[in-house]
Amino acid sequence: MKMLNMTTQPEMKTNLPEKIIQFGEGNFLRCFIDWMIKRLNDKNLFNGRVVAIQPTPHGQIVGKLNEQDALYTTILRGIQNGTTINKAEIINSVSRGINPYTNWHNVLKCAENPAIEYVFSNTTEAGLTYNNEDTAQMQPPLSFPAKLTLYLYHRYEYFHGAADKGMYIIPCELLEANGDLLKKIILHYCADWNLPQNFINWLNNNNKFYNTLVDRVVSGYPKDEIEELTDKLQYEDKLLVCGEPFHFFAIEGDEILKEKLPFAKIGLNVVVEKDISKYRQRKVRLLNGGHTANVPAAFLSGLDTVAQMMDDSTTGRFSRHVINDIILPSINMDKKMLSEFANSVVERFQNPFIKHYLLSILLNSTSKFKVRVLPSLLQYHDKFNKFPDELLFSFAAYIYIYKPVRTADNHLYGLRKGQEYELTDNKININKLEQAWGLYANSESTAQQTAVAIVNDASLWDTDFSVFPEVAETVGSYLYQIDTKGCKAVMKNLLSVGVSL
């Protein structure tokens, strides 16, 4: 069977000019940004293509991309507005890939192209960092911000500091204020490398750095299904990428960017606003918090994936109840916007095509619980003058998954139905949880001692729960019930106490 390229799909060929340089060529960008750019091109609202730059020295995607004439397939699968979606589409919005470690000169040539005025990136959170080993003489430096510094400096010099040759720089790494952070790192390199003040002025005055929030689950290359999918497609695609239908992109920008990249005009779920903090809070609390609040109990109930959690008659009902009736009311935001997003969250959790393993969600649960769930617990109390039992139970379930058989450095090993499982967390957190479990002696009173040791440790939560003694007391009670009755029995009881479903 032939590989996907212009030979197999000549009608997909396009000679649109290159307008975007993209640092990153991985699954997410190809199934998110490049997919969106194709949408704009199909409506003649952008008419440009993407040059994809390999971010790390040992990547293989650029080679495959060029072998396939920069064509690849996305398959979007899931539930959306109650309907099952399963759609394959060839994406032709990428022109080529460049390996900067062998062709740095070609990257800098892109800086000389006046039509390329946008930068997109997704180099993972670790990629948006300062590397003090990078120098201005390296071709190229290792870090993405250092590469971008030299790219922008080359553009500045080539166009003699022309004010209209600045760039729109739109990072998509999952970090808060990612645009501000990227600019700060670039200015750090400018200072360390003694780059001219006039360049720094041009950088500040003629380039725009945007903070963003991206949201789409991209599961990537479907290696377990590739033979079946290849038979259906009738061509071989080494870069086939699967994702969910849901997508959301928030850019902290202005009307100029909204007109230049008119995603919303064609119905894409994209907002360009002056302040996107509400969208970040909505995602952290309902989507991420919906995971973190419900996954420990579902895992302890013997389930392995998010879809199984939602399909189970007990854990599914409980998860929906926590999201819609506990977390959502705690958030001070437009209820219609929250309800629509909560409905999409439930559908995304139900996605039968994505195996999102609960154990992977449980990694680093301590920091996740602090950021994603505790704000809902505290704000629910502020609004209704009581702590919701459901989230106190979630607190207990989180503590219970850290009941150790043994620990090793930043790894903790527990038992579920006689089978050992492994968790990873900060070593200090693991030590504290291990010590707290040392107080437990199979009684409710010692379960409460364990709960007090964890809940009232302000260094873990940046909150002094000792002023609310009922929190540790209730968490301890649920801890003992989980140990003696099992998670499902406790959830069933909570669901029977007059909750709205």
C-alpha positions in Angstrom: 0.0 0.0 0.0 1.4 3.4 -1.0 2.4 6.1 1.5 0.3 9.2 1.8 1.9 11.9 -0.4 1.2 13.9 -3.6 1.4 10.6 -5.6 -1.5 9.1 -3.7 -3.4 12.4 -3.1 -2.4 14.8 -5.8 -5.6 16.9 -5.3 -4.3 17.9 -1.8 -1.3 19.7 -3.2 -1.3 23.5 -2.5 1.1 26.2 -3.3 0.0 28.6 -0.7 2.8 30.8 0.7 4.5 30.1 4.0 3.1 32.4 6.7 3.8 30.6 10.0 7.0 29.2 11.6 6.1 26.6 14.1 8.5 25.3 16.7 7.2 21.9 17.3 5.9 19.2 14.9 4.3 16.8 17.4 0.9 15.3 17.6 -0.8 18.2 19.4 0.2 21.0 17.0 -0.6 18.9 14.0 -4.1 18.0 15.4 -4.8 21.5 16.8 -3.1 24.6 15.2 -2.4 23.0 11.8 -5.9 21.5 11.7 -7.3 25.0 12.4 -5.1 26.7 9.7 -6.5 24.2 7.2 -10.0 25.3 8.2 -9.1 28.9 7.5 -7.5 28.0 4.2 -10.6 26.1 3.1 -12.6 29.3 3.6 -10.0 31.5 1.9 -9.5 33.4 5.1 -5.8 32.9 5.7 -4.3 31.3 2.6 -1.0 30.4 4.1 1.0 27.4 5.3 3.2 26.3 8.2 6.9 25.6 8.3 7.4 23.0 11.1 10.7 23.1 13.1 11.9 20.1 15.0 12.4 21.1 18.6 14.8 18.4 19.8 18.0 16.9 18.3 16.7 13.3 18.0 13.2 13.8 16.6 12.0 11.7 13.7 8.8 13.5 12.7 10.3 16.0 10.3 11.8 13.2 8.2 8.5 11.4 8.0 6.7 14.7 7.3 8.9 15.5 4.3 8.6 11.9 3.0 4.9 12.4 2.9 5.1 15.8 1.2 3.9 17.4 4.5 0.6 15.6 4.3 -0.9 13.7 7.2 -4.3 12.5 8.5 -6.2 13.5 11.5 -9.0 11.3 12.9 -11.3 13.0 15.3 -13.4 10.6 17.4 -15.6 11.1 20.4 -19.0 12.3 21.6 -20.1 15.8 20.8 -23.6 17.2 21.6 -24.8 13.7 22.1 -23.6 12.4 18.7 -20.7 10.0 18.1 -18.1 11.6 15.8 -15.6 9.6 13.8 -14.0 11.7 11.0 -10.8 11.2 9.0 -9.3 14.2 7.1 -6.0 14.9 5.3 -4.3 18.0 6.5 -2.4 20.1 3.9 -1.6 23.2 5.8 2.1 22.3 6.5 4.5 23.1 3.7 7.6 21.3 5.0 9.6 20.4 8.1 13.1 21.6 9.0 15.6 19.9 11.3 17.5 22.9 12.7 20.3 20.7 14.0 21.3 19.9 10.4 19.7 22.9 8.6 19.8 25.9 10.9 20.6 28.1 7.9 17.2 27.1 6.4 15.4 28.2 9.7 17.1 31.6 9.5 16.1 31.9 5.8 12.5 31.8 7.1 13.3 34.9 9.1 14.1 36.7 5.9 10.6 36.0 4.4 8.3 39.0 5.1 5.2 36.8 4.6 6.1 34.7 7.7 4.8 36.8 10.5 3.5 34.3 13.0 5.2 32.1 15.5 3.4 29.1 17.1 5.0 26.7 19.5 4.4 23.7 21.6 7.7 22.4 23.0 6.1 21.0 26.2 6.2 22.9 29.5 9.9 21.9 29.9 10.7 23.6 26.6 9.7 27.0 27.9 12.7 27.4 30.1 16.0 29.2 30.2 19.1 27.2 29.4 22.3 28.9 30.6 24.3 26.6 28.4 22.9 28.1 25.2 25.1 30.7 23.5 24.6 33.1 20.6 27.3 31.3 18.6 25.4 27.9 18.7 23.8 26.9 15.4 21.3 26.2 16.8 21.1 26.6 20.6 19.2 23.8 22.3 16.2 25.6 23.9 13.3 26.9 22.0 13.5 30.4 23.5 17.1 30.7 22.6 16.4 29.6 19.0 13.6 32.1 18.8 15.9 34.8 20.2 18.4 34.2 17.3 15.6 33.9 14.8 14.2 37.3 15.8 17.6 38.9 15.9 18.3 37.6 12.4 15.0 39.0 11.2 15.8 42.4 12.9 19.2 42.6 11.1 17.9 41.4 7.7 15.1 44.0 7.6 17.2 46.7 9.3 14.9 47.0 12.3 11.8 47.8 10.2 8.8 48.4 12.5 6.5 46.4 10.3 8.6 43.3 10.3 7.8 42.3 13.9 6.0 39.0 14.6 2.9 37.7 16.3 4.2 35.1 18.7 1.7 32.6 20.1 3.1 29.9 22.3 0.8 26.9 23.1 2.7 25.4 26.0 0.4 24.6 29.0 1.8 27.2 31.3 0.0 30.2 32.7 1.0 33.5 31.1 3.1 31.5 28.6 3.6 34.5 26.3 4.8 36.7 29.1 7.2 33.9 30.2 8.6 33.4 26.7 9.3 37.1 26.3 11.0 37.2 29.7 13.3 34.4 28.8 14.1 36.0 25.4 15.0 39.2 27.1 17.2 37.2 29.5 19.1 35.9 26.6 19.4 39.4 25.1 21.0 40.6 28.3 23.3 37.6 28.6 24.4 37.7 25.0 24.9 41.5 25.0 22.5 42.0 22.0 22.1 45.6 20.9 19.7 47.8 22.8 18.1 48.8 19.5 17.2 45.2 18.9 15.7 44.9 22.4 13.6 48.1 21.7 12.4 46.5 18.4 11.6 43.3 20.2 9.5 45.2 22.8 7.8 47.7 20.5 7.2 45.7 17.3 6.6 42.1 18.3 3.6 40.8 20.2 3.7 38.0 22.6 0.3 36.4 23.4 -0.8 34.4 26.5 -2.9 31.4 25.5 -4.9 28.4 26.8 -5.2 25.3 24.6 -7.6 22.4 25.1 -7.9 19.2 23.1 -7.1 15.7 24.0 -4.8 14.3 21.3 -4.0 10.6 21.8 -1.6 10.5 18.9 -0.6 7.7 16.6 -3.0 4.7 17.0 -0.5 1.9 17.0 -3.0 -0.7 18.3 -5.4 0.0 15.4 -3.1 1.1 12.6 -3.6 -2.0 10.4 -7.4 -1.6 10.5 -7.3 2.1 9.9 -4.8 1.8 7.0 -7.2 -0.7 5.3 -10.0 1.8 5.6 -8.0 4.8 4.4 -6.3 2.8 1.6 -3.0 4.5 2.1 -0.2 4.3 4.7 0.3 7.3 6.9 3.2 7.2 9.4 2.0 10.5 11.0 -1.7 9.6 11.4 -2.9 11.4 14.5 -6.0 10.8 16.6 -7.8 13.3 18.8 -11.1 14.2 20.2 -13.6 16.4 18.4 -13.7 19.0 21.2 -11.3 21.9 20.9 -10.8 25.2 22.6 -8.3 28.0 22.1 -8.2 31.2 24.1 -5.7 33.9 23.2 -5.2 37.0 25.3 -5.1 39.4 22.4 -6.7 42.3 20.6 -9.0 43.0 17.6 -6.0 43.1 15.2 -5.2 39.4 15.9 -8.9 38.5 15.8 -9.1 39.9 12.3 -5.8 38.4 11.1 -6.6 34.9 12.4 -10.4 34.8 12.1 -10.9 31.4 13.7 -14.2 32.2 15.3 -15.7 33.4 12.0 -15.7 29.9 10.7 -17.2 28.4 13.9 -14.1 27.2 15.6 -14.1 27.3 19.4 -11.6 30.1 19.6 -11.8 33.3 21.7 -9.5 36.3 21.5 -10.0 38.5 24.5 -8.1 40.9 26.7 -8.3 38.6 29.7 -8.5 34.8 29.4 -8.2 34.0 33.1 -11.8 32.9 33.4 -11.3 30.3 30.8 -8.2 28.9 32.6 -10.2 28.8 35.8 -13.1 27.0 34.1 -10.8 24.4 32.7 -8.7 23.8 35.8 -11.8 23.6 38.1 -14.2 21.6 35.9 -12.1 19.5 33.5 -8.9 19.0 35.5 -10.7 19.2 38.8 -13.3 16.8 37.5 -10.5 14.3 36.9 -8.7 14.8 40.2 -11.8 14.8 42.4 -13.2 11.6 40.9 -10.3 9.5 39.7 -8.9 8.2 43.0 -12.2 6.7 44.1 -12.8 5.2 40.6 -9.3 3.7 40.6 -9.9 2.2 44.1 -13.1 0.8 42.8 -11.2 -1.4 40.4 -11.6 0.7 37.2 -8.7 1.6 34.9 -9.8 4.3 32.4 -11.9 7.5 32.4 -14.4 6.0 30.0 -14.9 3.0 32.4 -15.4 5.5 35.3 -18.1 7.3 33.4 -19.8 4.1 32.2 -20.0 2.5 35.7 -23.4 3.0 37.3 -21.9 4.3 40.6 -18.7 6.1 39.7 -20.3 7.6 36.6 -23.3 9.0 38.5 -21.0 10.3 41.3 -18.6 12.0 38.8 -21.5 13.8 37.1 -22.9 14.8 40.4 -19.6 16.2 41.6 -19.0 18.2 38.4 -22.5 19.6 38.0 -23.8 19.9 41.5 -20.6 20.6 43.6 -17.8 22.0 41.5 -19.9 24.1 39.1 -21.9 26.0 41.8 -18.7 26.8 43.7 -17.3 28.9 40.8 -18.2 32.6 40.6 -18.7 32.8 36.8 -21.5 32.9 34.3 -23.5 29.8 34.9 -24.5 29.3 31.3 -20.9 29.3 30.2 -20.0 26.9 33.0 -22.9 24.6 32.3 -22.1 24.3 28.6 -18.4 23.5 29.4 -19.4 21.0 32.1 -21.6 19.2 29.6 -18.7 19.0 27.2 -16.5 17.7 30.0 -18.8 14.9 30.7 -19.0 14.0 27.0 -15.2 14.1 26.8 -14.8 11.8 29.8 -17.2 9.4 28.1 -15.2 9.2 24.9 -15.0 5.5 24.0 -12.1 6.0 21.5 -9.6 7.3 24.0 -8.0 5.1 26.7 -7.2 7.7 29.3 -5.7 5.6 32.1 -6.6 6.6 35.7 -3.1 5.7 36.9 -1.6 8.4 34.6 -4.0 11.0 36.0 -2.9 10.0 39.5 0.7 11.0 38.9 1.6 13.9 41.2 -1.8 13.9 42.8 -0.9 16.1 45.8 -0.1 19.2 43.8 -3.0 18.5 41.5 -5.5 18.2 44.4 -4.2 21.5 45.8 -4.6 23.4 42.6 -7.6 21.8 41.0 -9.9 20.7 43.9 -9.2 22.7 47.0 -10.4 26.0 45.5 -13.8 24.4 44.8 -13.9 23.0 48.4 -13.1 26.4 49.9 -15.3 28.5 47.7 -18.2 26.1 48.1 -17.8 26.7 51.9 -17.6 30.5 51.3 -20.9 30.4 49.3 -22.9 27.9 51.2 -21.3 28.0 54.7 -20.6 24.3 54.6 -18.0 21.9 53.2 -19.4 19.5 50.6 -19.2 15.9 51.7 -18.5 14.8 48.2 -15.2 16.7 48.0 -14.3 15.7 51.6 -14.8 12.1 50.4 -12.6 12.9 47.4 -9.9 14.2 49.8 -10.1 10.9 51.7 -9.9 8.9 48.5 -6.8 10.8 47.4 -5.2 10.1 50.8 -6.2 6.4 50.6 -4.4 5.8 47.2 -1.2 6.8 49.0 -1.6 4.0 51.6 1.8 2.5 51.1 3.1 -1.0 50.9 6.5 0.5 50.3 8.2 3.6 49.0 11.4 4.3 47.1 12.5 7.9 46.6 9.7 9.7 44.8 7.7 6.5 44.1 5.0 4.9 46.3 3.6 1.5 45.9 0.1 0.6 47.0 -2.2 -2.4 46.8 -5.5 -2.5 44.9 -7.4 -5.8 45.1 -4.2 -7.6 45.8 -2.3 -6.1 42.9 0.5 -3.6 43.4 0.4 -0.2 41.7 2.9 2.6 41.5 2.5 6.4 42.1 5.0 9.1 41.5 5.0 12.3 43.5 7.3 14.8 45.2 9.6 12.9 47.6 8.6 15.2 50.5 4.9 14.6 49.8 5.4 10.8 49.7 7.3 10.9 53.0 4.5 12.9 54.7 1.8 10.6 53.5 3.8 7.5 54.5 4.4 8.9 58.0 0.7 9.8 58.4 -0.3 6.3 57.4 2.0 5.0 60.1 -0.6 6.3 62.6 -3.4 4.1 61.3 -4.2 1.1 63.3 -7.5 -0.1 61.7 -9.8 2.0 63.7 -11.8 5.2 63.0 -9.9 7.1 65.7 -6.5 6.3 64.1 -7.9 7.0 60.7 -8.7 10.5 62.0 -5.2 10.9 63.3 -3.9 10.0 59.8 -6.4 12.6 58.3 -5.3 15.3 60.7 -1.6 14.7 59.9 -2.3 15.3 56.2 -5.3 17.7 56.1 -3.9 20.1 58.7 -0.4 20.3 57.2 -0.5 23.8 55.9 2.8 23.3 54.0 1.0 20.8 51.7 -2.0 22.9 51.0 -1.1 26.6 51.6 -4.2 26.6 53.7 -4.7 26.3 57.5 -7.5 23.7 57.8 -6.9 23.4 61.5 -9.3 26.4 61.9 -12.0 24.0 60.4 -11.6 20.9 62.5 -14.7 19.4 60.9 -12.7 18.9 57.7 -10.1 16.5 59.1 -12.7 14.8 61.2 -15.0 14.1 58.2 -12.1 13.1 55.9 -10.9 10.7 58.7 -14.4 9.2 58.9 -14.5 8.7 55.1 -11.0 7.3 55.2 -12.1 4.6 57.6 -15.3 3.9 55.6 -13.2 3.4 52.4 -10.9 1.0 54.2 -13.7 -1.0 55.8 -16.6 -0.8 53.2 -14.9 0.2 49.9 -15.3 3.3 47.8 -18.4 2.3 45.9 -20.4 1.7 49.1 -19.5 5.2 50.3 -20.4 6.8 47.0 -23.7 5.0 46.8 -24.5 6.3 50.3 -23.6 9.9 49.3 -25.7 9.6 46.1 -28.7 8.4 48.1 -28.7 11.5 50.4 -31.0 13.6 48.3 -28.6 14.7 45.6 -29.9 16.2 42.4 -28.8 14.1 39.4 
